Amino acid sequence: MVRYAVGYWSRAIVTFGVVIAVRNYRQQLGAQSADTLQSIVGAVRQSLIGWAPEVDGGSPCMLQQGNLSDYDGATTLWTEVYQTQHFIGVDPS
């Protein structure tokens, strides 16, 4: 915790995940699901990478990792992990 002239502030590192599920019943080999998944993953990344929460000391989100979580022929699960930070503080006035 850091003491500033106006109070006490702690940096809070926030890690969060996004799970994307894609289901395709037409073809159960994965190729069509992969095409759909790529476009959704791209849209999620475009929305989150660089976005900063509107809070004290909010920093832009960074992608930590993304990987295939599960696949069963018709359903694909993809998980992305992001990180950002903000400050939690007390203003004694």
MIDOSE-1310 file (N, C-alpha, C; in nm, 2 decimals, decimal comma, always signed):
residues 93
mvry	+0,08/-0,12/+0,00/+0,00/+0,00/+0,00/+0,09/+0,12/+0,00; +0,05/+0,22/-0,08/+0,13/+0,34/-0,09/+0,05/+0,46/-0,03; +0,12/+0,54/+0,05/+0,05/+0,66/+0,11/+0,08/+0,78/+0,02; -0,03/+0,85/-0,03/-0,02/+0,97/-0,10/-0,07/+1,08/-0,01
avgy	-0,05/+1,21/-0,06/-0,10/+1,32/+0,02/-0,25/+1,32/+0,05; -0,32/+1,25/-0,03/-0,47/+1,25/-0,01/-0,52/+1,11/+0,04; -0,44/+1,02/+0,06/-0,49/+0,89/+0,12/-0,40/+0,77/+0,09; -0,46/+0,66/+0,10/-0,38/+0,53/+0,08/-0,44/+0,46/-0,05
wsra	-0,35/+0,41/-0,13/-0,38/+0,34/-0,25/-0,31/+0,21/-0,27; -0,38/+0,11/-0,32/-0,31/-0,02/-0,35/-0,34/-0,05/-0,49; -0,24/-0,10/-0,56/-0,26/-0,15/-0,70/-0,33/-0,28/-0,70; -0,43/-0,30/-0,77/-0,50/-0,43/-0,79/-0,49/-0,48/-0,93
ivtf	-0,42/-0,59/-0,94/-0,40/-0,65/-1,07/-0,52/-0,75/-1,09; -0,59/-0,73/-1,20/-0,71/-0,81/-1,23/-0,68/-0,90/-1,34; -0,71/-1,03/-1,32/-0,70/-1,13/-1,43/-0,84/-1,19/-1,45; -0,88/-1,19/-1,58/-1,01/-1,24/-1,61/-1,01/-1,33/-1,73
gvvi	-1,11/-1,41/-1,75/-1,11/-1,50/-1,86/-1,24/-1,48/-1,94; -1,23/-1,52/-2,07/-1,34/-1,52/-2,16/-1,34/-1,66/-2,22; -1,46/-1,73/-2,21/-1,47/-1,86/-2,27/-1,57/-1,85/-2,39; -1,52/-1,90/-2,50/-1,60/-1,89/-2,63/-1,64/-2,03/-2,66
avrn	-1,77/-2,06/-2,68/-1,82/-2,19/-2,73/-1,88/-2,18/-2,87; -1,83/-2,26/-2,95/-1,88/-2,27/-3,09/-1,93/-2,41/-3,12; -2,05/-2,42/-3,17/-2,11/-2,55/-3,20/-2,15/-2,55/-3,35; -2,11/-2,66/-3,42/-2,14/-2,67/-3,56/-2,19/-2,82/-3,58
yrqq	-2,31/-2,83/-3,62/-2,37/-2,96/-3,64/-2,36/-3,01/-3,79; -2,33/-2,92/-3,88/-2,32/-2,96/-4,02/-2,20/-3,05/-4,05; -2,09/-3,01/-3,99/-1,96/-3,09/-4,01/-1,90/-3,11/-3,87; -1,86/-3,23/-3,84/-1,81/-3,26/-3,71/-1,66/-3,29/-3,71
lgaq	-1,59/-3,24/-3,81/-1,45/-3,26/-3,83/-1,37/-3,14/-3,77; -1,44/-3,03/-3,75/-1,37/-2,92/-3,69/-1,33/-2,80/-3,78; -1,33/-2,82/-3,91/-1,29/-2,72/-4,00/-1,38/-2,60/-4,00; -1,51/-2,63/-4,01/-1,61/-2,52/-4,01/-1,61/-2,45/-3,88
sadt	-1,60/-2,52/-3,77/-1,60/-2,46/-3,64/-1,48/-2,37/-3,62; -1,36/-2,42/-3,67/-1,24/-2,34/-3,67/-1,26/-2,20/-3,74; -1,32/-2,20/-3,85/-1,34/-2,07/-3,92/-1,43/-1,98/-3,84; -1,54/-2,03/-3,79/-1,63/-1,95/-3,70/-1,56/-1,90/-3,58
lqsi	-1,48/-1,99/-3,52/-1,41/-1,96/-3,39/-1,31/-1,85/-3,42; -1,24/-1,85/-3,53/-1,14/-1,75/-3,56/-1,20/-1,61/-3,57; -1,32/-1,60/-3,63/-1,38/-1,47/-3,65/-1,43/-1,42/-3,51; -1,48/-1,51/-3,43/-1,53/-1,46/-3,29/-1,41/-1,42/-3,20
vgav	-1,30/-1,51/-3,21/-1,18/-1,47/-3,13/-1,12/-1,34/-3,17; -1,12/-1,32/-3,30/-1,07/-1,19/-3,35/-1,15/-1,07/-3,30; -1,29/-1,09/-3,30/-1,37/-0,98/-3,25/-1,36/-0,95/-3,10; -1,34/-1,06/-3,03/-1,32/-1,04/-2,88/-1,19/-0,97/-2,86
rqsl	-1,08/-1,02/-2,92/-0,95/-0,95/-2,91/-0,95/-0,81/-2,95; -1,02/-0,78/-3,06/-1,03/-0,64/-3,10/-1,10/-0,55/-3,00; -1,20/-0,61/-2,93/-1,27/-0,53/-2,83/-1,19/-0,52/-2,70; -1,12/-0,62/-2,66/-1,06/-0,61/-2,53/-0,91/-0,57/-2,52
igwa	-0,83/-0,61/-2,62/-0,69/-0,57/-2,61/-0,68/-0,41/-2,63; -0,62/-0,35/-2,53/-0,61/-0,21/-2,53/-0,72/-0,13/-2,46; -0,83/-0,20/-2,43/-0,94/-0,13/-2,36/-0,90/-0,12/-2,22; -0,93/+0,00/-2,16/-0,89/+0,03/-2,02/-1,02/+0,06/-1,94
pevd	-1,04/-0,01/-1,83/-1,15/+0,02/-1,75/-1,15/+0,17/-1,70; -1,27/+0,23/-1,69/-1,28/+0,37/-1,64/-1,28/+0,38/-1,49; -1,17/+0,34/-1,43/-1,15/+0,35/-1,29/-1,02/+0,41/-1,26; -0,99/+0,45/-1,13/-0,86/+0,51/-1,09/-0,75/+0,42/-1,13
ggsp	-0,66/+0,47/-1,21/-0,54/+0,40/-1,25/-0,56/+0,28/-1,34; -0,68/+0,27/-1,41/-0,71/+0,16/-1,50/-0,60/+0,16/-1,61; -0,55/+0,04/-1,64/-0,46/+0,03/-1,75/-0,52/-0,06/-1,86; -0,47/-0,04/-1,98/-0,52/-0,12/-2,09/-0,51/-0,27/-2,07
cmlq	-0,61/-0,34/-2,12/-0,61/-0,49/-2,11/-0,50/-0,55/-2,20; -0,44/-0,66/-2,15/-0,34/-0,73/-2,23/-0,38/-0,87/-2,23; -0,36/-0,93/-2,35/-0,39/-1,08/-2,36/-0,27/-1,15/-2,30; -0,30/-1,24/-2,21/-0,20/-1,33/-2,14/-0,18/-1,46/-2,22
qgnl	-0,30/-1,52/-2,25/-0,29/-1,65/-2,33/-0,43/-1,68/-2,38; -0,43/-1,76/-2,48/-0,55/-1,82/-2,54/-0,52/-1,96/-2,59; -0,61/-2,05/-2,55/-0,59/-2,19/-2,59/-0,72/-2,27/-2,60; -0,71/-2,38/-2,67/-0,83/-2,47/-2,69/-0,85/-2,54/-2,55
sdyd	-0,97/-2,53/-2,50/-1,00/-2,59/-2,37/-1,06/-2,73/-2,39; -1,15/-2,74/-2,49/-1,21/-2,87/-2,51/-1,27/-2,88/-2,65; -1,28/-3,00/-2,71/-1,34/-3,02/-2,84/-1,40/-3,16/-2,84; -1,53/-3,17/-2,88/-1,59/-3,30/-2,89/-1,66/-3,33/-3,02
gatt	-1,62/-3,27/-3,12/-1,67/-3,30/-3,26/-1,77/-3,20/-3,30; -1,86/-3,16/-3,22/-1,96/-3,06/-3,26/-1,94/-2,93/-3,19; -1,87/-2,93/-3,07/-1,86/-2,81/-2,99/-1,71/-2,79/-2,96; -1,67/-2,66/-2,98/-1,53/-2,62/-2,95/-1,54/-2,52/-2,84
lwte	-1,45/-2,53/-2,73/-1,44/-2,43/-2,63/-1,30/-2,37/-2,63; -1,30/-2,24/-2,64/-1,17/-2,17/-2,65/-1,17/-2,07/-2,53; -1,06/-2,06/-2,46/-1,04/-1,98/-2,34/-0,93/-1,88/-2,36; -0,96/-1,75/-2,33/-0,86/-1,64/-2,34/-0,85/-1,59/-2,20
vyqt	-0,73/-1,55/-2,16/-0,70/-1,49/-2,03/-0,64/-1,35/-2,05; -0,70/-1,25/-1,99/-0,66/-1,11/-2,00/-0,62/-1,06/-1,86; -0,54/-0,95/-1,87/-0,50/-0,88/-1,74/-0,51/-0,73/-1,76; -0,55/-0,67/-1,65/-0,55/-0,52/-1,64/-0,51/-0,48/-1,49
qhfi	-0,52/-0,36/-1,46/-0,50/-0,32/-1,33/-0,58/-0,19/-1,30; -0,60/-0,17/-1,17/-0,66/-0,04/-1,13/-0,61/-0,02/-0,98; -0,64/+0,09/-0,92/-0,60/+0,13/-0,79/-0,72/+0,13/-0,70; -0,71/+0,08/-0,58/-0,81/+0,09/-0,48/-0,76/+0,17/-0,37
gvdp	-0,84/+0,27/-0,33/-0,78/+0,37/-0,23/-0,88/+0,42/-0,13; -0,83/+0,48/-0,03/-0,91/+0,55/+0,07/-0,86/+0,69/+0,08; -0,96/+0,78/+0,07/-0,93/+0,92/+0,08/-0,99/+0,96/+0,22; -0,90/+0,99/+0,31/-0,95/+1,02/+0,45/-1,03/+1,15/+0,46
s	-1,04/+1,23/+0,37/-1,11/+1,36/+0,38/-1,26/+1,34/+0,38
